Amino acid sequence: MRRSECSAPVRLIARICTQFLEAENIPVLAWPAYSPDMSPIEHVWDALDRRIQQRVPVPANIQQHRTAIEEEWTNIPQAMRRRCVALHEANGGHTRY
């Protein structure tokens, strides 16, 4: 079983992130269903989770998680952002990635 399917902290982080995006009126990509093998959001969640779990101390409550997500979101590598944009522009089709 993958970590994202069984880990409560990952689901908590996802919910907090979703609530934050909605509260701040930040648009999100409407992701096409054509490429389940190239789901960049899984890589984004994984990168955020790894970065947050490496923090000392690890966030212990919802507010600390929210702050950590906001801070780490800005640190996601540009390559990952470019990949997401390329996949979106290709409507889920093939890209150079």
C-alpha positions as CSV (number, residue, x, y, z in Angstrom):
1,M,0.0,0.0,0.0
2,R,1.3,3.4,-0.9
3,R,1.9,5.9,1.9
4,S,-0.6,8.4,0.5
5,E,-3.3,5.8,0.8
6,C,-2.9,4.9,4.4
7,S,-1.2,7.8,6.2
8,A,-3.5,10.1,8.1
9,P,-1.0,13.0,8.1
10,V,-0.9,13.0,4.3
11,R,-4.7,13.2,4.1
12,L,-4.6,15.9,6.7
13,I,-2.1,17.9,4.7
14,A,-4.1,17.5,1.6
15,R,-7.2,18.7,3.3
16,I,-5.4,21.7,4.8
17,C,-3.9,22.6,1.5
18,T,-7.2,22.3,-0.3
19,Q,-8.9,24.6,2.4
20,F,-6.1,27.1,2.1
21,L,-6.3,27.2,-1.7
22,E,-10.1,27.7,-1.5
23,A,-9.8,30.3,1.2
24,E,-7.3,32.3,-0.7
25,N,-9.1,32.0,-4.0
26,I,-6.1,30.4,-5.6
27,P,-7.0,28.7,-8.9
28,V,-5.9,25.1,-9.4
29,L,-5.4,23.1,-12.6
30,A,-8.3,21.1,-13.8
31,W,-6.3,18.1,-14.6
32,P,-7.2,15.9,-17.5
33,A,-7.8,12.2,-16.9
34,Y,-5.9,11.0,-19.9
35,S,-2.6,10.2,-18.2
36,P,-3.0,8.3,-14.9
37,D,0.6,7.1,-15.2
38,M,1.8,10.7,-15.2
39,S,-0.1,12.1,-12.3
40,P,2.2,15.0,-11.2
41,I,0.0,15.8,-8.2
42,E,1.3,12.5,-6.6
43,H,4.8,13.8,-7.0
44,V,3.8,17.2,-5.6
45,W,2.2,15.6,-2.5
46,D,5.2,13.4,-2.0
47,A,7.6,16.3,-2.3
48,L,5.6,18.4,0.2
49,D,5.3,15.4,2.6
50,R,9.0,14.7,2.5
51,R,9.9,18.3,3.1
52,I,7.5,18.6,6.0
53,Q,8.6,15.4,7.6
54,Q,12.2,16.6,7.5
55,R,11.4,19.7,9.5
56,V,12.7,19.8,13.1
57,P,10.5,19.7,14.9
58,V,7.8,18.0,12.7
59,P,4.6,20.1,12.8
60,A,2.4,18.9,15.7
61,N,-0.9,20.6,15.0
62,I,-3.1,21.9,12.2
63,Q,-1.7,25.5,12.4
64,Q,1.9,24.3,12.2
65,H,1.0,22.0,9.3
66,R,-0.7,24.9,7.5
67,T,2.4,27.1,8.0
68,A,4.7,24.3,6.9
69,I,2.7,23.7,3.7
70,E,2.6,27.4,2.8
71,E,6.4,27.7,3.3
72,E,7.3,24.4,1.5
73,W,5.0,25.1,-1.4
74,T,7.3,27.9,-2.5
75,N,10.3,25.5,-2.4
76,I,8.9,23.0,-4.8
77,P,11.5,22.7,-7.6
78,Q,10.8,24.7,-10.8
79,A,11.3,21.5,-12.8
80,M,8.3,20.0,-11.2
81,R,6.2,23.1,-12.0
82,R,7.4,23.0,-15.6
83,R,6.4,19.4,-15.8
84,C,2.9,20.1,-14.5
85,V,2.5,23.0,-17.0
86,A,3.8,20.8,-19.9
87,L,1.4,18.0,-19.0
88,H,-1.5,20.4,-18.7
89,E,-0.7,22.0,-22.1
90,A,-0.5,18.5,-23.7
91,N,-4.0,17.7,-22.2
92,G,-2.4,14.7,-20.4
93,G,-0.7,13.5,-23.6
94,H,3.0,12.9,-24.2
95,T,5.6,15.4,-23.1
96,R,9.4,15.4,-23.1
97,Y,9.3,14.4,-19.4
